[in-house]
Amino acid sequence: MKKYASACLLVASFATFLIPAFAKAEDKVVTGTAKVKLQSVTAVLQNGSPDTNQRDIAVCKRQVSSPSSKYLGSTVSTTYSINPQSLIMSASSSLPSPNETQPLELTIPLKPLGIEGEYAFGAFKPAELPNTYVLFSVNKNFKSPQSSVLVLNDKQAFNCLVSSNANAIHGSLKAKYKVAE
């Protein structure tokens, strides 16, 4: 019985030591909301390379600003929770519905992407917008938020990327997905 009591005391003191350590890690969770405007449009070839054809870019601009796909000029609001120590994180992006029907705003849950050097999230063909990829990233200092929507086009040789970052395909997105120019 004495050994059992000693073991219980040891476990209790060990747990007392660990609980504050875990509590401190939870205290470091960073939560925030980032609002950005989708203002840049480019065409992206089906293999992920930038499409420099001005006709394709013009088609994309018309497509993402049409009443049935009104992404251009819309504001994306992303709520995130990130623990930099444990890397447990979550995010969801809300954006106006591209359709003229209800609901007026869609909330898309995003999954962490595990991309080095930033906190990045994505949803690939979410049920709410099955012909898109929705992406969000923020740097390690929780600054410079970026949102992008890649509209997939099955019947064309290119997809349309609308982003809050004018250099999205030439900057971090290109590096993330290892796109060759």
C-alpha positions, 0 to 999 in steps of 0.5 A, a space after each residue: 500500500 505504501 508503494 501505491 501511495 508513493 506512486 500516486 504522489 509521484 504521478 500527482 506531482 508530475 501532473 502538477 508540473 505538466 499542467 502549467 506547461 500545457 497551459 502556457 502553450 495554450 496561452 500563446 494561441 494567436 487568433 485574428 480576423 483578416 479582411 482583404 479585397 480580391 483585386 487582381 486577376 490572372 490566368 493560370 494554365 491547367 499545369 499551374 504555370 502563369 498564362 501570359 496570354 492577354 486574351 485569356 487574362 481578359 476572359 478571366 477578368 470578365 468571368 470573375 466579375 460576371 453576375 454568376 461569378 462575382 469574385 473581383 472586388 469582393 472582400 474576404 474575411 478570414 478568421 484564424 486561430 494559430 498556436 505557433 508552438 504546437 502548430 495546431 491551427 484552424 481557419 475559415 474564410 467568408 466571402 460573398 456568394 458568387 451567385 445571386 441566390 441565398 445565402 448572401 455570404 459563404 463560410 468555407 472551412 480551411 485546412 492547414 497546408 504546412 507550407 514553410 515560412 508562413 501559416 497557409 490554409 486552403 480548401 480544394 473544391 469545397 462543397 460550398 464552391 465546388 469549382 474553386 480552390 480557396 486559399 489564405 496565408 499570413 506571415 509568421 508575424 501574423 502580418 501581410 494576409 493574402 486571400 486567393 480564389 482559383 476558379 477552375 475551368 474544365 472547358 478551357 486551357 486555363 483557370 482564373 486566379 483572383 487574389 488580394 496579391 497582385 503578384 500571387 502567381 509570381 510570388 509565394 503561390 508560385 513557390 508554394 506549388 513549385 510552378 515552373 515558368 
